[in-house]
């Protein structure tokens, strides 16, 4: 028994000696801290991390688990979207963060390849590396991440093939690889049973779409050489049939017959050519005649008439359509003035609603105003008109031709003109004739929200406080419309105008869907439209709430809803995408990179995101009333402003202490 005891103690002593001679590497918070400091040295020297702190858990973008005591804590999330990271990630850094579950380095300037040792992060579930300058191929280490659920590598320079090794990631629900340099074919045996969101558009891929992805939308494969599935059928690559055997030589008498047929064929061809020339001359003369006739008929028309009605919304950038003469003079527009002259004396007058403007103007001065196109949509074309002499600037909405009765039109416009609110662009006057229908608004010097969010450098000028104030202003205006018993019917970011100070906003185009007749072709369904709406001319307040919820999501995520910005494709609608992201452990990935690091108002951001989700409920009766929505936003904005004021006071107090 004594010998056994000595043997046991000897074994324990042997283990201790071995551990001392070759230390047992047990990952802990200190190891995570060292890896993070190496990460900062490589790509983030500007990160405000206190290197003297014993624990990294309070550093910006670093999240630790909830284990009590420093010995049990580990870094489980590293989220630095839009943090100004630049440079290459060397191996031996990320792979040491072995407890990492979420890694988000999106919207930075990280270059080079993705380190292969990322496969050591066996706990990784969510990986967001999009909008960087990463290159090289997808490393083999990726395919060791068996718990990975979301992988977003879009907007990089990653090349190589899409490997069938992705099948080793059975939990993968999101795979975004769009706008890279991937090439080759998609693996025919690709099988990801839990895949929800997928996009490989904008790559150099070719070949057929795998059967497992055939049900995805075509936009998920746009800008590639792929075929089949939701795309055009693949070309038939079967070998052509072998040529038929040569025919035996024809006898002499047959040769003479063929010679005659050849001569007849030549004569026939000459006749056909002559006939074609004559026919072509007739067509040319007819075209010239029609053009001349049309020119005489539309001689009074000018540049505003030549602006085509578009089915898609234009970007809110102003495009000048006023024609300039040789000496730089602006030729005034006379939108169908000749036709309106024949409509009777009443047709030559603008009808003012809600009071006369500060500077009086008449229809004739409006028709002679220089005009610039602000946008086109399925409702009509919007112009900025500067009246002669520059006495006033107004916004003119020229509705598409629609057979709506005059009495109905005038009644609807009168009701809209009675709506007066600080956050609604005032409707000032209108003109009605069978050939022309104009709605005139006061001109507001502001920029379209769509341009600010989706055009270069626009979103950077909108912090969360500015976005919340825009949401509050829109909610107030729409709630006022609802309180009057009406509905907007066309809520979207291009119908929201934001002041240069970013402190308030105006809603426009409210109620115009009521003025469009049944004969106007409908625009394809956009991402703002509530699921129960089949005819956008039939408005409801519940549908308005849904559209406003999508607008809130657009403000928070910086993403454009499906089909809302020309030239952009969306594989999934915005509410669906946000619901998918919110199901994850960290909803911060839903926010625009321009505001994702505003930790001071993180709670308010999440509250506004939750409100947007409530507004976009599938069932209309489950959505809150617009008055309640406005009240909740008021509370969120108030809370955010109080925190900002408190933080500012604290800053000034610290500055004063330091100066003394």
Secondary structure, 3 states (H helix, E strand, C coil): CHHHHHHHHHHHHHHHHHHHHCCCCCCCHHHHHHHHHHHHHHHCCCCCCCCCCCCCCCCCCEEECCCCCHHHCCEEEEECCCCCCEEECCCCCHHHCCCCCEEECCCCEEEECCCHHHHHCCCCCEEECCCCEECCECCHHHHHCCCCCEEECCCCCCECCCCHHHHHCCCCCEEECCCCCCEECCCCCCCCCCCCEEECCCCEEEEECCHHHCCCCHHHHCCCEEECCCCCCCCCCCCCCCCCCCCCCCCHHHHHHHHHHHHHHHHHHHHHHHHHHHHHHHHHHHHHHHHHHHHHHCCCCCHHHHCCCCCCCCCCCCEECCCECCCCCECCCCCCHHHHHCCCHHHHCCEECCCCCCCCCCHHHHHCCEEEEEEECCCEEEEEEECHHHCCEEEEEEECCCCCCHHHHHHHHHHHHCCCCCCECCEEEEEECCCCEEEEEECCCCEEHHHHHHCCCCHHHCCHHHHHHHHHHHHHHHHHHHHCCCCCCCCCHHHEEECCCCCCEEECCCCHHHHCCCCCCCCCCCCCCCCCCCCCCCCCHHHHHHHHHHHHHHHHHCCCCCCCCCCCCCCCCHHHHHHHHHCCCCHHHHCCCCCCCCHHHHHHHHHHHHHHHHHCCCCHHHCCCHHHHHHHHHHHHHHHHHHHHHHHHHHHHHHHHHHC
